[in-house]
Each structure stands twice: as structure tokens, then as C-alpha cells.
Amino acid sequence: MSLKKTPNPWYIGVVSGMASYIDSAAIISNGTALVIYQKTIGTTAAEIGILSGLLTLCIAIGAFTGGRLGDRIGRRKVFIITMAMIIVGTLLLAFGQTFPLLLTGTLLIGLATGADLPVSLATISEAASDKNRGKIIGLSNLLWTAGIAATVGIGAIVGEWGRVGAQIMYLHVGVVALVLLVLRWSIPESPLWLAARDELRRGLTTVRAQNTSYRDLLRGKYLWPFVALTIFYAFTNLAANTGGQFGSYVAVNVVGISVSTHSLWNLLVMPAGIAFNLLFMRIVDTPKRMPFFILGAVLLVGGYTLPMAFNFAPAAWFCCMLFTNMGNGLAFEGIMKVWSQESFPTMLRSTAQGIIVAVARLSCGLLAFVTPVILDAGPMALYAMLASTVGIGLFIAWLCFHGKQRNEFHAEAEMVAANNDGSQVNSRFVGEN
């Protein structure tokens, strides 16, 4: 079988990893632009609530379905279709003036951004090697941060421009998607996926050809990492998402600082978060991975505990923001992505990560509904819950991954080498006869 030559893995990492940029940019743009639409085209508060909730729900559904489609029909088809959906969705949101058009645009963007993430990460991991896989996957976290920074910057400039400002925010996402659609045409289908599909079609008894269904995630050697990663990411994401959605509320109403001060502190701690993401890229492909994960875990649990220990004093709140930003770089989404790629075979890799992301997003959406109620009981109750869930999630991940790592890329490489050796022996035998 002839396979196309794969481009440079770092090129694939940037082009595919921009899924994370679009994810963060779309969420922030939507939140800001809908507020502008409330004043310019008459979008009601109820409609804003529906559109915001729909975006979160569709991202979860998109991750679940897109991950599975990436394993069934191929990575390339899915991540090209998702970019086309985002382009159409942003045009509807930028130029639509009725609720049905805004609803359709939100639906398209949510489904597409959700579907693109697991498929793009599978594409990256299958193009990389053991020496750079973690680094390139870690790059997607920096691109996610870049999406936030770019969107916040654009919002600061055009936020007072009325409807034109909202259109610019949506079109920023659409233009990036258009550029990525063009660039992604140059990326061929994953050679590992093509090989797995060929084995499946020929009925070969290989690991990646036999493990292709949802049931395979719930048995054998894949069950424990699947359960551990689902719990780990859902529990740690609950805290991160709550901080993003309700951090300003707690800062103003509990800590006693202004919104502008809280925003300034966010900007001040962002370089530390970026630095720890870069540190993660340096160590993730080395034996130092687990010691630094433990360091990140300590920073995260400590960060969420500090406000309670010091009664939400401003200094404790700043340290909470600083420590959790650093801890996220070492023990949150980046390492989840790496473990998700290593723990499952080719025809389950995208499926597994899609489910893991979907469960986390749905959990965050459900918690957001009851967070105001928990806050009414007191911020201590909320942060005790967050610190506990983060600690449990991190401990589950440590239990699963602290020993010698099983890497499905190694298993598949050894299998291919063995098959190639057998084919060469058979070829010599035929030639001699």
C-alpha cells in the first residue's frame, strides 16, 4: 500500500493545533458579541441565555460525534468539514439579524469546534514521534491562550463600535477558519489511520484493526485509562471553568476588589502560565513528566485552598490566580491530551478523546447552572468543593499513570515491524520457489 509522505510534524502541529485557538476565540467572541447585539439588534436576555447554553452543549455533542467520525471516516475529512462549518456559522452570526439565524450559526460553530479538537489532536500525535509528540501537543495549549489574548485584544478595541464591533469579532474567527481550511488541504490523511483502515478492511487480526468500537473502551487494558482520564479532566475542568465564568463575581463580591483590578491581575499572571506551558513542552517527552505533574498538582490544590485558608483576602486571591495558572500548565489539559493520545489505538484514539472532552464540557455546563446557588451558601462551600474535586481528579490520574507508561504508538510500531519482517520472509520464500 502506498502512503503519502507526511509534512513536517511541527507544521501539522500548528495548523491542526489552531483548533484550540478557534475554540477559545469562538467562546469569548460569542459572549462579548451577544451583549453588543442586545443593544444593537434587540437580542433579548432570554435569547442570549439560550445561545450561550447552546454553544456549550453543541461543543460537547460535537466532541462526542466528531471524535467517533474521525476514527470511522478519517481525520482529514472531519477537520476540513469543521472549518467549512465554522466559516458558514460565523457569517450567519455576523450578518444574521433574526434569532433563528443566530441559533443556526451558534449550532454550526459549537458542533464544529467540538468535533475539530479530538480529530486535530489525533492528527498531530500520529504525525509526530516519541521525541516531539508531547511538545507539539503542548503547543495547542499555547495556541488556546493566544486565542484568548487575540480575542480580548480585539474586543478592547471594537467593543464600543456597536454592531460593527460584534461583526468584527465573529469575522475574526471566520477568517482564521478560512485560512486554516486552505492550509489543511495540504495535510494528507494520517498514515497510521490509513494503515489501520487497510488492516480492518482486509480482516487482519491486529490490535488496531480489532479494537474499533465503543465497547473496547470499556474492557481490557483501555478501561482504566479511559475512566481515569474522564474523571481527571472532568474534575479539574470544573474548577478551571468555574474560575473563568465566576471568577470576576467572586473577586468583586467576596474578595472586594474591582473588575478592572481583577482583569489586571489576570494579565499579570498570564506570563507565568505561558512560562509553565513552555516548561511542560520541554519536559513532557522525558522521564521528568510525572515529577512535574506532581508539582503542578500541588500548585493546583494549593491554589484553590489558599482563599479559604486566608478568608478570601486579596493577597490570597492573587496567589490563587498565580498558582492555578502555573499548575494548569503542568497538570491539566496538556497532559490529558498527551495521555489520551498514548493510551488508545489508532481507531479509538479520536473516539476516546471526544468522549473525554464531551463529558467535561457537559459537567461544566451543569455545574454552571447551580454555581450561583452554591455561592449563596458561601464562597467557602464553593471553593471547598473545587479544591476537593481537583484533588480527586489529580489523584486518579496519578494512580493510573505514575508507573511505567504503556504507549500504543510503541505497540503499533512493533506490530508493523513484525508484520514487515514476516512479509519479507514470505517474499523470499516465494522467490526461491
Legacy VTK file of the C-alpha trace (Angstrom):
# vtk DataFile Version 3.0
C-alpha trace
ASCII
DATASET POLYDATA
POINTS 433 float
0.000 0.000 0.000
1.330 3.428 -0.963
1.066 6.110 1.685
1.547 9.823 1.093
4.548 11.453 2.681
3.587 13.311 5.847
4.605 17.001 6.058
6.765 18.346 8.864
5.075 17.427 12.186
5.532 20.951 13.568
3.666 22.340 10.550
0.878 19.850 11.204
1.014 20.791 14.884
0.444 24.486 14.192
-2.230 24.058 11.515
-4.140 21.364 13.402
-3.476 22.850 16.834
-5.240 26.048 15.776
-8.411 24.133 16.667
-7.647 25.222 20.235
-7.242 28.852 19.101
-10.647 28.782 17.410
-12.217 27.069 20.436
-11.220 29.820 22.874
-11.739 32.642 20.355
-15.241 31.457 19.438
-16.385 31.153 23.061
-15.077 34.583 24.105
-16.243 36.300 20.903
-19.728 34.874 21.319
-20.005 36.043 24.919
-18.933 39.596 24.072
-20.748 39.961 20.739
-24.107 38.794 22.107
-24.000 41.540 24.730
-23.401 44.059 21.929
-26.302 42.574 19.943
-28.569 43.096 22.935
-28.118 46.845 22.481
-27.955 46.972 18.666
-30.339 44.407 17.137
-32.531 43.767 20.154
-31.378 40.279 21.184
-33.181 39.553 24.454
-31.655 38.298 27.691
-33.519 35.008 27.285
-32.156 34.570 23.754
-28.618 35.300 24.960
-29.019 32.626 27.634
-30.256 30.101 25.072
-27.453 30.874 22.606
-24.755 30.714 25.302
-26.043 27.416 26.682
-26.452 26.008 23.181
-22.828 26.772 22.348
-21.565 24.809 25.363
-23.943 21.912 24.653
-23.022 21.760 20.957
-19.286 21.770 21.715
-19.850 18.700 23.897
-22.007 16.965 21.265
-19.511 17.895 18.564
-16.602 16.406 20.521
-18.522 13.170 21.072
-19.651 12.730 17.452
-16.612 14.294 15.769
-14.190 12.095 17.647
-16.034 8.998 16.509
-16.281 10.216 12.906
-12.541 10.909 12.905
-11.898 7.233 13.644
-14.551 5.968 11.230
-14.146 8.129 8.103
-10.715 9.689 8.632
-9.128 12.660 10.321
-8.722 14.803 7.206
-12.362 14.753 6.113
-13.579 15.804 9.539
-11.160 18.658 10.119
-11.865 20.110 6.665
-15.651 19.871 7.134
-15.421 21.520 10.560
-13.608 24.557 9.165
-16.269 24.962 6.469
-18.983 24.790 9.151
-17.238 27.462 11.229
-16.978 29.792 8.230
-20.710 29.471 7.499
-21.565 29.789 11.188
-19.570 32.994 11.678
-21.166 34.562 8.593
-24.628 33.802 9.976
-23.705 35.262 13.364
-22.070 38.335 11.835
-24.824 39.235 9.374
-27.944 37.491 10.694
-30.454 39.727 12.450
-33.068 37.180 13.493
-32.936 34.693 16.321
-33.265 31.609 14.019
-30.191 32.723 12.035
-28.198 33.353 15.222
-29.343 29.978 16.535
-28.193 28.200 13.367
-24.821 29.966 13.410
-24.248 29.056 17.049
-25.214 25.451 16.331
-22.708 25.183 13.469
-19.830 26.783 15.381
-20.438 24.727 18.531
-20.629 21.393 16.735
-17.627 22.203 14.545
-15.284 23.441 17.274
-16.159 20.457 19.451
-15.643 17.966 16.633
-12.378 19.511 15.496
-10.473 19.204 18.777
-10.131 15.396 19.202
-9.586 14.830 15.474
-6.920 17.533 15.202
-5.049 16.185 18.225
-5.098 12.674 16.766
-3.692 14.084 13.529
-0.886 15.811 15.431
0.035 12.795 17.549
0.085 10.398 14.596
2.382 12.681 12.594
4.814 13.143 15.473
7.390 10.867 17.065
8.101 9.925 20.684
10.742 12.659 20.778
8.380 15.521 19.968
4.775 14.274 20.355
4.225 15.818 23.770
5.895 19.076 22.778
3.735 19.531 19.690
0.542 18.616 21.540
1.572 21.065 24.264
1.792 23.738 21.574
-2.006 23.557 21.231
-2.305 24.901 24.800
-0.277 27.962 23.846
-2.499 28.448 20.792
-5.548 28.259 23.071
-4.035 31.051 25.180
-3.241 33.007 22.015
-6.905 32.741 21.009
-7.937 34.279 24.320
-5.371 37.074 24.110
-6.211 37.955 20.492
-9.960 37.979 21.109
-9.697 40.032 24.295
-7.453 42.486 22.443
-9.901 42.803 19.546
-12.785 43.207 21.992
-10.953 46.003 23.799
-10.603 47.882 20.502
-14.003 47.300 18.885
-16.179 46.783 21.957
-17.657 50.279 21.692
-18.215 50.169 17.915
-21.734 48.818 18.132
-22.873 46.078 15.754
-19.783 46.528 13.569
-17.637 45.622 16.573
-19.593 42.398 17.127
-19.311 41.548 13.431
-15.543 42.056 13.529
-15.265 39.685 16.485
-17.203 36.944 14.701
-15.428 37.540 11.373
-12.045 37.264 13.113
-12.948 33.633 13.898
-14.256 33.114 10.362
-11.124 34.498 8.693
-8.881 32.263 10.813
-11.064 29.279 9.866
-10.812 30.207 6.174
-7.019 30.373 6.335
-6.927 27.034 8.144
-9.255 25.471 5.579
-6.762 26.398 2.846
-3.758 25.185 4.853
-5.418 21.920 5.841
-5.811 20.899 2.200
-2.024 20.426 2.191
-2.148 17.916 5.054
-2.707 14.336 3.842
-4.635 11.729 5.778
-2.829 10.251 8.767
-0.625 7.348 7.581
-1.380 5.447 10.795
-5.116 5.794 10.210
-4.760 4.677 6.579
-2.788 1.628 7.676
-5.369 0.789 10.350
-8.226 1.154 7.859
-6.417 -1.121 5.420
-5.923 -3.773 8.106
-9.574 -3.503 9.083
-10.753 -3.925 5.506
-8.531 -6.969 4.995
-9.721 -8.547 8.239
-6.263 -8.736 9.788
-6.036 -9.709 13.462
-4.057 -6.702 14.669
-4.661 -4.638 17.798
-5.720 -1.533 15.934
-7.919 -3.423 13.477
-9.749 -5.350 16.199
-10.264 -2.507 18.710
-12.612 -0.085 16.974
-15.898 0.048 18.924
-17.167 1.888 21.990
-17.241 -1.443 23.836
-13.464 -1.735 23.530
-13.065 1.382 25.677
-14.975 -0.317 28.484
-12.937 -3.505 28.754
-9.411 -4.823 28.911
-6.404 -2.563 29.098
-8.267 0.503 27.790
-10.911 0.695 30.532
-8.737 2.049 33.369
-7.038 4.878 31.404
-10.380 5.795 29.812
-12.122 6.065 33.181
-9.142 7.795 34.812
-8.802 10.409 32.070
-12.545 11.076 32.033
-12.610 11.699 35.795
-9.321 13.627 35.800
-10.299 16.041 33.032
-13.905 16.498 34.135
-12.959 17.225 37.763
-10.077 19.586 37.012
-12.069 21.311 34.272
-14.894 22.037 36.720
-12.565 24.284 38.693
-10.971 25.941 35.664
-14.314 26.663 34.021
-15.869 27.955 37.252
-12.938 30.303 37.720
-13.396 31.600 34.189
-17.156 32.102 34.467
-17.498 33.256 38.072
-14.013 34.497 38.996
-14.929 38.143 38.465
-18.108 37.712 40.531
-16.157 36.266 43.475
-13.426 38.896 43.118
-15.894 41.787 43.325
-18.472 40.425 45.765
-16.277 38.344 48.086
-12.656 39.472 47.772
-13.665 43.121 47.497
-11.614 44.244 44.504
-12.849 45.920 41.320
-13.392 44.267 37.950
-10.538 46.284 36.471
-8.167 45.176 39.244
-9.180 41.556 38.756
-8.623 41.886 34.995
-5.217 43.464 35.594
-4.231 40.599 37.902
-5.294 38.134 35.205
-2.934 39.861 32.787
-0.126 39.842 35.359
-0.330 36.075 35.994
-0.727 35.145 32.332
3.055 35.221 31.606
3.607 32.730 34.443
1.029 30.418 32.889
2.719 30.700 29.495
6.117 30.032 31.067
4.851 26.845 32.714
3.280 25.735 29.436
6.686 26.173 27.797
8.249 24.226 30.677
5.714 21.464 30.062
6.757 21.301 26.397
10.390 20.863 27.481
9.818 18.002 29.934
6.748 16.130 28.679
8.721 13.805 26.379
11.245 12.960 29.106
11.193 10.862 32.319
10.589 14.123 34.230
6.952 14.130 33.145
5.489 12.643 36.331
7.565 14.651 38.897
6.458 17.865 37.195
2.866 16.604 37.082
3.046 16.193 40.858
4.417 19.739 41.173
1.526 21.010 39.073
-0.936 19.057 41.225
0.419 20.656 44.400
0.142 24.109 42.837
-3.451 23.484 41.747
-4.754 22.076 45.029
-2.810 24.690 46.994
-4.106 27.462 44.761
-7.756 26.564 45.305
-7.175 26.101 49.053
-5.455 29.431 49.726
-8.569 31.671 49.529
-10.311 29.511 52.139
-7.262 29.445 54.417
-6.957 33.248 54.398
-10.653 34.156 54.241
-10.503 35.397 50.641
-8.003 38.147 51.374
-6.837 39.984 48.218
-3.268 38.641 48.520
-4.557 35.069 48.842
-6.803 35.598 45.807
-3.862 36.831 43.740
-1.798 33.800 44.811
-4.723 31.556 43.901
-4.765 33.015 40.378
-0.964 32.736 40.093
-0.622 29.157 41.411
-3.541 27.775 39.405
-2.178 29.365 36.212
1.174 27.672 36.815
-0.398 24.372 37.856
-2.615 24.283 34.770
0.496 24.328 32.615
1.853 21.131 34.176
-1.141 19.098 35.351
-4.235 19.959 33.387
-5.280 19.925 29.746
-1.840 19.487 28.192
-1.001 16.251 29.975
-4.562 14.986 29.443
-4.128 15.403 25.699
-0.796 13.557 25.727
-2.077 10.645 27.826
-5.202 10.422 25.666
-3.105 10.011 22.532
-0.782 7.413 24.064
-3.391 5.277 25.814
-5.581 4.176 22.886
-5.019 2.554 19.474
-5.469 4.380 16.188
-9.114 3.503 15.563
-10.134 4.504 19.118
-7.834 7.473 19.708
-10.142 10.205 18.451
-13.244 8.483 19.813
-11.834 8.275 23.348
-10.701 11.880 23.495
-14.002 13.068 22.038
-15.904 11.363 24.856
-13.479 12.673 27.496
-13.901 16.255 26.257
-17.687 15.876 25.900
-18.120 14.643 29.486
-16.009 17.528 30.804
-17.911 20.177 28.837
-21.295 18.792 29.867
-20.194 18.651 33.507
-19.115 22.283 33.372
-22.416 23.301 31.826
-24.387 21.518 34.551
-22.262 22.993 37.354
-22.707 26.491 35.928
-26.465 26.196 36.487
-26.076 25.538 40.224
-22.949 27.593 40.961
-24.958 30.721 41.928
-26.888 28.565 44.399
-23.657 27.201 45.887
-22.293 30.745 46.147
-25.399 31.731 48.088
-24.342 29.142 50.675
-20.996 30.935 50.875
-17.773 31.027 48.823
-16.147 28.646 51.296
-18.543 25.907 50.195
-17.790 26.501 46.514
-14.008 26.520 46.903
-14.033 23.538 49.251
-15.872 21.656 46.524
-13.458 22.860 43.814
-10.332 22.005 45.826
-11.753 18.554 46.617
-12.753 17.704 43.048
-9.406 18.915 41.684
-7.545 16.844 44.278
-9.581 13.717 43.484
-9.115 14.148 39.746
-5.364 14.616 40.073
-5.038 11.636 42.417
-6.949 9.377 40.000
-4.627 10.456 37.174
-1.558 9.769 39.318
-2.857 6.311 40.246
-3.312 5.419 36.597
-0.177 6.892 35.064
2.546 7.039 37.746
4.052 3.654 36.850
5.684 2.549 33.622
3.698 4.050 30.783
2.022 1.950 28.128
2.324 3.712 24.791
0.074 2.436 21.993
2.345 4.070 19.426
5.122 1.702 20.547
2.819 -1.303 20.369
1.661 -0.412 16.867
5.209 0.270 15.662
6.385 -3.106 16.955
3.404 -4.781 15.303
4.126 -3.119 11.955
7.806 -4.087 12.184
6.866 -7.704 12.908
4.423 -7.759 10.001
7.031 -6.266 7.679
9.587 -8.885 8.738
7.046 -11.606 8.067
6.233 -10.167 4.662
9.916 -10.073 3.738
10.347 -13.697 4.788
7.331 -14.719 2.733
8.626 -12.766 -0.279
12.000 -14.566 -0.114
10.258 -17.916 0.223
8.103 -17.227 -2.832
11.110 -16.024 -4.850
13.066 -19.179 -4.028
10.241 -21.315 -5.307
LINES 1 434
433 0 1 2 3 4 5 6 7 8 9 10 11 12 13 14 15 16 17 18 19 20 21 22 23 24 25 26 27 28 29 30 31 32 33 34 35 36 37 38 39 40 41 42 43 44 45 46 47 48 49 50 51 52 53 54 55 56 57 58 59 60 61 62 63 64 65 66 67 68 69 70 71 72 73 74 75 76 77 78 79 80 81 82 83 84 85 86 87 88 89 90 91 92 93 94 95 96 97 98 99 100 101 102 103 104 105 106 107 108 109 110 111 112 113 114 115 116 117 118 119 120 121 122 123 124 125 126 127 128 129 130 131 132 133 134 135 136 137 138 139 140 141 142 143 144 145 146 147 148 149 150 151 152 153 154 155 156 157 158 159 160 161 162 163 164 165 166 167 168 169 170 171 172 173 174 175 176 177 178 179 180 181 182 183 184 185 186 187 188 189 190 191 192 193 194 195 196 197 198 199 200 201 202 203 204 205 206 207 208 209 210 211 212 213 214 215 216 217 218 219 220 221 222 223 224 225 226 227 228 229 230 231 232 233 234 235 236 237 238 239 240 241 242 243 244 245 246 247 248 249 250 251 252 253 254 255 256 257 258 259 260 261 262 263 264 265 266 267 268 269 270 271 272 273 274 275 276 277 278 279 280 281 282 283 284 285 286 287 288 289 290 291 292 293 294 295 296 297 298 299 300 301 302 303 304 305 306 307 308 309 310 311 312 313 314 315 316 317 318 319 320 321 322 323 324 325 326 327 328 329 330 331 332 333 334 335 336 337 338 339 340 341 342 343 344 345 346 347 348 349 350 351 352 353 354 355 356 357 358 359 360 361 362 363 364 365 366 367 368 369 370 371 372 373 374 375 376 377 378 379 380 381 382 383 384 385 386 387 388 389 390 391 392 393 394 395 396 397 398 399 400 401 402 403 404 405 406 407 408 409 410 411 412 413 414 415 416 417 418 419 420 421 422 423 424 425 426 427 428 429 430 431 432
